Amino acid sequence: MVVFLGPAREAAGTGRSVVPGTSVGEVVASVRARFGPGMDDLLAVSRVWLNGAPADPDAPVGPDDEVAILPPVSGG
């Protein structure tokens, strides 16, 4: 399961999606392919977490894992 937060939710048009992949890198590649150039630009500046912790692209992903796309946010 991929969770899209903030602007990533807007770019994907949903808050959650199931995409294929056995590693974080494969899941991110599937997200890029499915959601197009707007998501691709956003992923270039986003952090990717696996089960609540920063993730390495080579980290394995199983069917019960959650990959989160965390775009940068600004506050004021």
C-alpha positions as CSV (number, residue, x, y, z in Angstrom):
1,M,0.0,0.0,0.0
2,V,1.2,3.5,-0.9
3,V,0.0,6.4,1.2
4,F,0.1,9.9,-0.5
5,L,0.4,12.9,1.8
6,G,-0.2,16.6,1.1
7,P,0.6,17.6,-2.4
8,A,1.3,14.0,-3.3
9,R,-2.4,13.2,-2.6
10,E,-3.4,15.9,-5.0
11,A,-1.0,14.7,-7.7
12,A,-2.2,11.1,-7.3
13,G,-5.9,12.0,-7.0
14,T,-6.2,9.7,-4.0
15,G,-4.8,9.2,-0.6
16,R,-3.9,5.5,-1.0
17,S,-3.1,3.1,-3.8
18,V,-1.9,-0.4,-4.2
19,V,1.0,-0.6,-6.7
20,P,3.3,-3.5,-7.6
21,G,6.9,-3.8,-6.4
22,T,9.1,-5.9,-4.1
23,S,11.4,-3.1,-3.0
24,V,10.8,0.6,-2.2
25,G,12.6,1.5,-5.4
26,E,10.2,-0.7,-7.5
27,V,7.2,0.7,-5.7
28,V,8.3,4.3,-6.4
29,A,9.0,3.3,-10.1
30,S,5.4,1.9,-10.3
31,V,4.0,5.2,-8.7
32,R,5.9,7.2,-11.3
33,A,4.5,5.1,-14.2
34,R,1.0,5.1,-12.9
35,F,0.6,8.8,-11.9
36,G,2.7,10.5,-14.6
37,P,4.9,13.6,-14.8
38,G,3.3,15.6,-12.0
39,M,4.0,12.8,-9.5
40,D,7.5,12.3,-11.0
41,D,8.4,16.0,-10.3
42,L,7.0,15.7,-6.8
43,L,8.9,12.4,-6.1
44,A,12.2,14.2,-7.0
45,V,11.8,16.4,-3.9
46,S,9.9,14.0,-1.6
47,R,11.0,11.6,1.1
48,V,9.9,8.0,1.0
49,W,9.2,6.1,4.2
50,L,8.5,2.4,4.8
51,N,6.3,1.6,7.8
52,G,7.0,4.9,9.5
53,A,10.7,5.2,9.0
54,P,13.0,6.6,6.2
55,A,13.5,4.0,3.5
56,D,16.3,2.9,1.4
57,P,15.4,2.1,-2.3
58,D,16.6,-1.4,-1.8
59,A,14.5,-2.1,1.2
60,P,12.1,-5.1,0.6
61,V,8.4,-4.4,0.6
62,G,5.8,-7.1,1.4
63,P,2.1,-7.1,1.0
64,D,1.4,-5.8,4.6
65,D,4.0,-2.9,4.3
66,E,3.1,0.8,3.9
67,V,5.2,3.1,1.7
68,A,4.5,6.8,2.4
69,I,5.3,9.6,0.0
70,L,6.2,12.7,2.0
71,P,6.5,15.9,0.0
72,P,8.2,18.9,1.5
73,V,5.9,21.2,3.4
74,S,6.3,24.8,4.4
75,G,4.8,26.5,7.3
76,G,4.4,30.0,8.6
